[in-house]
Amino acid sequence: MCFVMALYADLRLKLNTAMSSRQIAKRKAAAGSAWDSHLDASRAYILKNLGDANKGKVVILGSGHLFDVPLVDLSKAFKQVVLVDVEHPKSAKKAVKALGNVKLVTCDVTGINNQLSQQDRPAPCPPKDLLADADFTVSLNLISQIPLWPQDYLTKQGKHSDETINTYLKSLIQNHLDWLKSAPGIKCVIGDQEQQLCNKGKVFHTEDTLFGLELPPADETWTWKIAPKPIWDKSCDLQHKVCAFRIE
Ligand SMILES: C[S@@+](CC[C@H](N)C(=O)[O-])C[C@H]1O[C@@H](n2cnc3c(N)ncnc32)[C@H](O)[C@@H]1O
């Protein structure tokens, strides 16, 4: 394996294990203000797109620590705010206490994580009723996270080729987009589509985080400086290309 690939494999491994909701606060703290522009852009895109929505119910998928969620604005604008994550950290539980119209829903949006040990590559089964009466839904910095735990599980299991695993992981993201498409109201996706290794502002390696899945054209793109050096490596920065679009 060439040096760049070896470096990348190592970074990817660390990043995969690092992006659970439990770890994300640590990563943010380590990056200091480097995340600010990404968090600002995520919040601004949400606020820009809620204008046309009926103001009954908003659902945020992948709410985590709420770093990228304009929670107070959403709570003022909508009758009900639903925050969805596999795991709600203490910080989120605390933040919603003060707001009477915000509900936390704990669930896996793919519906497969509990099935993986019982079935071979189970078909995704997103929570049926979660979006049934949503006026505005945001998949928030989640699409590249969806495959991580299944990828880890299937790779450790050692039963399938990388190609078979990657095809399955891609189908999980596609199913997430199809699920959003089938929902009523306005649907937005903010998510990263590419990891980049960068030295002195120059990208020297890129990796598709969506296993070849093509997304609809983006309204906006920006860079998430997720791990400036020396967080992951003393010689390079790790960053994500983030895109934001509506699902029509
Ligand atoms: C990169 S974080 C998004 C940032 C988050 N909004 C924050 O401010 O902490 C991705 C979030 O998606 C959640 N997540 C990952 N896979 C999920 C799944 N299958 N179902 C629901 N939530 C998931 C993680 O727990 C994490 O909180």
The ligand as a Gaussian input file, in Angstrom:
#p B3LYP/6-31G(d) Opt

LIG

0 1
 C      -21.797000      13.722000      12.790000
 S      -23.089000      13.591000      13.973000
 C      -24.103000      14.948000      13.491000
 C      -23.807000      16.114000      14.354000
 C      -24.807000      16.292000      15.453000
 N      -25.965000      16.993000      14.918000
 C      -24.195000      17.038000      16.616000
 O      -24.312000      18.280000      16.675000
 O      -23.595000      16.375000      17.464000
 C      -24.054000      12.247000      13.440000
 C      -25.113000      11.854000      14.440000
 O      -25.880000      10.811000      13.833000
 C      -26.171000       9.822000      14.799000
 N      -26.399000       8.571000      14.065000
 C      -25.494000       7.801000      13.403000
 N      -26.101000       6.734000      12.851000
 C      -27.422000       6.839000      13.152000
 C      -28.565000       6.041000      12.867000
 N      -28.460000       4.910000      12.170000
 N      -29.790000       6.443000      13.330000
 C      -29.898000       7.598000      14.061000
 N      -28.848000       8.394000      14.371000
 C      -27.630000       8.022000      13.921000
 C      -24.937000       9.797000      15.706000
 O      -25.280000       9.272000      16.961000
 C      -24.556000      11.273000      15.729000
 O      -25.154000      11.950000      16.815000

